Structure formats: structure tokens, C-alpha cells
Amino acid sequence: MKKVYADAAAALDGLLFDGMMIASGGFGLCGIPELLIAAIRDAGTKNLTVASNNAGVDDFGLGILLQTRQVKKMISSYVGENAEFMRQYLSGELELEFNPQGTLAERMRAGGAGIPGFYTRTGVGTVIAEGKEHKDFDGQTYILERGIVADLAIVKAWKADPSGNLVFRKTARNFNPPAATCGKVCVVEVEEIVPLGSLDPDKIHLPGIYVHRLIQGQHEKRIENRTVQAA
């Protein structure tokens, strides 16, 4: 099966529809699928539910989908450093489902593993637990969290071969592997596509069985906050 496509628009062709759920990899501005996000913006797909650790910043990453009002709901852990996110949420324009970071990662991993739900102590006694099933195990209270299964996963990796085997670079690994596994369809953008057989099997971070479509492109390397020491 051919997995390599010419560009982001071609790789997303036939996959986007209004009201869909998208799982997006990335953490802050590190390892985000910026080319695929831009293609979703250009496609005009709306009423999206997006599961992602955060929503980028105002003019980059998922923030550009907030600017165009294409996102209806965010399932996120961190919502700072994005003024438009804050404005839309406080004005009631954007739904927000807060998730502790580890819980969100496990919800994605569980969805990809075919696990419909799991119990965790994280969030017990807080607003996170409101409306969720509670159950006691060994004298401790846990809440039920549901696995996430998205219509589409969008992911950023460092290298891939034509079969979609992926290698991530350092912290850009972050939420990308669990996001990739929980999508019914997974589309990946990479910095480099290498010949089949050239990747060391022991150094592959995500096997190609999870990857359906793949593109190579140039990426912008942003730094969220530059800190320098005074001379």
C-alpha cells in the first residue's frame, strides 16, 4: 500500500469532515504537525474536537485553527501562552475538557490499545472527577477515564521509511506515539524519508502498522521562551 504522498493536502484528501475528532501530537511548539495543521486550516474543516496537550500559540500550531474558529472543543492539559484560546474559552465560544497530562497520554494510549477505559486516582476530589464514575480499590477511590479513539491522528516525526516506520528526535517524541496509535487513520509528517531497510529495527519508535499516510516537508524550528544569562 502506498503511504508516501506529495504534500499535506494530498495526504488529508478524503479524510476530513465537519464535526470530526482529531488527535494531535506535540508538546508546546515541540514536535507539532505544523504542515498538516495548516492544511486542515486551508481545507476549512469546522466544528472540530481536538485532543492535544495544548493548542500551540496564537499564530502557530493548533492556534491557527482557533484563529479561524474551526475548533469547537479542546481536550487538553495546558492552555497557557495562547491568548485566543483563553479569550474563546472565557467568552463561552470554545468548549474545554481539562485532562491531567498523564491522564491524557494514557487515554490516547488506551484508545490505541483497544482499552475502553481505566481507573486512576489522578483528579479525585477535583473538578476533573465531576460526573465520572468513582470506584474504590483497596481503600482508595479512583475515577473512570475513557480511552480516546479519534477519527484522525496527525503526527510529527523526524525520520520515516516508505512503510511508515518512525523515529522521533529527542523530546519531540512527547505525545506523538500515543496520538498516532489512537487515530482510526494516522497521517504523519517527517523531516526525512529514508530508504526501506535503512532504519535500525531496534531504534524504531513507532512501527509502520500504525501509519497510513506520510509526507516529507520543511519545518520551522521555534523556541517558545528564549532565556539568556546576563553577561
VENFENBEL-V481123 format. One record per pair of residues at least 6 apart in sequence whose ideal C-beta (glycine too) atoms are under 6 Angstrom apart, sorted by the first residue. I is the first residue (numbers start at 1). GAP is how many residues later the second one is. D is the distance in whole Angstrom. If there is no record, write none. Layout:
# VENFENBEL-V481123
i=I gap=GAP d=D
i=I gap=GAP d=D
This chain:
# VENFENBEL-V481123
i=3 gap=161 d=5
i=3 gap=210 d=6
i=3 gap=211 d=5
i=4 gap=158 d=6
i=4 gap=210 d=5
i=5 gap=6 d=4
i=5 gap=208 d=6
i=5 gap=210 d=5
i=8 gap=27 d=4
i=8 gap=28 d=5
i=8 gap=31 d=4
i=8 gap=207 d=6
i=9 gap=30 d=5
i=11 gap=176 d=5
i=11 gap=202 d=4
i=11 gap=204 d=5
i=12 gap=27 d=5
i=15 gap=137 d=6
i=15 gap=170 d=6
i=16 gap=27 d=5
i=16 gap=29 d=4
i=18 gap=28 d=5
i=18 gap=29 d=5
i=19 gap=28 d=5
i=20 gap=131 d=4
i=21 gap=28 d=4
i=21 gap=129 d=5
i=21 gap=130 d=5
i=22 gap=26 d=6
i=22 gap=28 d=5
i=22 gap=128 d=6
i=22 gap=130 d=5
i=23 gap=28 d=5
i=23 gap=127 d=4
i=23 gap=130 d=5
i=23 gap=156 d=4
i=23 gap=159 d=5
i=23 gap=160 d=5
i=24 gap=26 d=6
i=24 gap=28 d=4
i=24 gap=130 d=5
i=25 gap=130 d=4
i=25 gap=131 d=6
i=25 gap=150 d=5
i=25 gap=151 d=3
i=25 gap=154 d=4
i=26 gap=6 d=3
i=27 gap=26 d=5
i=27 gap=147 d=4
i=27 gap=148 d=6
i=28 gap=196 d=5
i=29 gap=193 d=5
i=29 gap=195 d=5
i=30 gap=141 d=6
i=30 gap=142 d=5
i=31 gap=125 d=5
i=31 gap=141 d=3
i=31 gap=143 d=5
i=31 gap=145 d=6
i=32 gap=29 d=5
i=32 gap=124 d=6
i=33 gap=121 d=4
i=33 gap=122 d=6
i=33 gap=123 d=4
i=33 gap=156 d=5
i=35 gap=154 d=5
i=35 gap=182 d=5
i=36 gap=118 d=4
i=36 gap=153 d=6
i=41 gap=23 d=5
i=41 gap=24 d=6
i=41 gap=27 d=6
i=46 gap=24 d=5
i=47 gap=25 d=5
i=48 gap=22 d=6
i=48 gap=23 d=5
i=49 gap=24 d=4
i=50 gap=21 d=6
i=50 gap=24 d=6
i=51 gap=24 d=4
i=51 gap=97 d=5
i=52 gap=10 d=6
i=53 gap=24 d=5
i=53 gap=122 d=5
i=54 gap=22 d=6
i=54 gap=24 d=4
i=55 gap=7 d=4
i=55 gap=8 d=6
i=55 gap=19 d=6
i=55 gap=27 d=5
i=55 gap=30 d=5
i=56 gap=6 d=4
i=56 gap=7 d=4
i=57 gap=6 d=5
i=57 gap=24 d=6
i=57 gap=25 d=6
i=58 gap=24 d=6
i=58 gap=25 d=6
i=58 gap=26 d=5
i=63 gap=19 d=6
i=65 gap=6 d=5
i=66 gap=18 d=5
i=66 gap=19 d=6
i=73 gap=22 d=4
i=74 gap=22 d=5
i=75 gap=22 d=5
i=77 gap=22 d=5
i=77 gap=24 d=4
i=77 gap=27 d=5
i=79 gap=6 d=5
i=88 gap=6 d=4
i=89 gap=7 d=5
i=100 gap=22 d=5
i=100 gap=23 d=6
i=103 gap=19 d=5
i=103 gap=42 d=6
i=105 gap=73 d=5
i=107 gap=38 d=6
i=107 gap=40 d=6
i=107 gap=41 d=5
i=108 gap=40 d=5
i=108 gap=70 d=4
i=108 gap=71 d=6
i=108 gap=74 d=4
i=109 gap=69 d=4
i=110 gap=8 d=6
i=110 gap=37 d=3
i=111 gap=36 d=4
i=111 gap=37 d=4
i=111 gap=38 d=4
i=111 gap=71 d=4
i=112 gap=69 d=3
i=112 gap=70 d=4
i=115 gap=32 d=5
i=116 gap=31 d=6
i=117 gap=27 d=5
i=117 gap=29 d=5
i=118 gap=27 d=6
i=119 gap=23 d=4
i=119 gap=25 d=6
i=120 gap=22 d=6
i=120 gap=25 d=6
i=121 gap=21 d=5
i=123 gap=6 d=5
i=123 gap=20 d=6
i=124 gap=17 d=5
i=124 gap=19 d=6
i=129 gap=14 d=5
i=132 gap=11 d=5
i=132 gap=12 d=6
i=133 gap=11 d=4
i=134 gap=7 d=6
i=134 gap=9 d=6
i=135 gap=7 d=6
i=148 gap=34 d=5
i=149 gap=33 d=6
i=150 gap=32 d=6
i=150 gap=33 d=5
i=151 gap=33 d=6
i=152 gap=31 d=5
i=152 gap=33 d=5
i=153 gap=26 d=5
i=153 gap=27 d=5
i=153 gap=30 d=3
i=153 gap=33 d=4
i=154 gap=33 d=6
i=155 gap=21 d=5
i=155 gap=24 d=6
i=155 gap=25 d=5
i=155 gap=33 d=5
i=156 gap=33 d=6
i=157 gap=9 d=4
i=157 gap=11 d=5
i=157 gap=31 d=6
i=157 gap=33 d=5
i=158 gap=9 d=5
i=158 gap=10 d=6
i=158 gap=11 d=4
i=158 gap=33 d=6
i=159 gap=8 d=4
i=159 gap=33 d=5
i=159 gap=35 d=6
i=160 gap=6 d=5
i=160 gap=30 d=4
i=160 gap=33 d=5
i=160 gap=54 d=6
i=161 gap=33 d=6
i=161 gap=35 d=5
i=161 gap=38 d=5
i=162 gap=34 d=5
i=163 gap=45 d=4
i=164 gap=44 d=3
i=164 gap=47 d=3
i=164 gap=50 d=6
i=165 gap=34 d=6
i=165 gap=39 d=5
i=165 gap=42 d=6
i=165 gap=43 d=4
i=166 gap=39 d=6
i=166 gap=40 d=4
i=167 gap=38 d=6
i=168 gap=8 d=6
i=168 gap=37 d=5
i=177 gap=29 d=5
i=180 gap=6 d=5
i=180 gap=26 d=6
i=180 gap=30 d=5
i=181 gap=29 d=5
i=185 gap=27 d=5
i=186 gap=24 d=5
i=186 gap=25 d=5
i=186 gap=26 d=5
i=187 gap=26 d=4
i=188 gap=23 d=5
i=188 gap=26 d=5
i=189 gap=26 d=5
i=189 gap=28 d=6
i=190 gap=26 d=6
i=193 gap=23 d=5
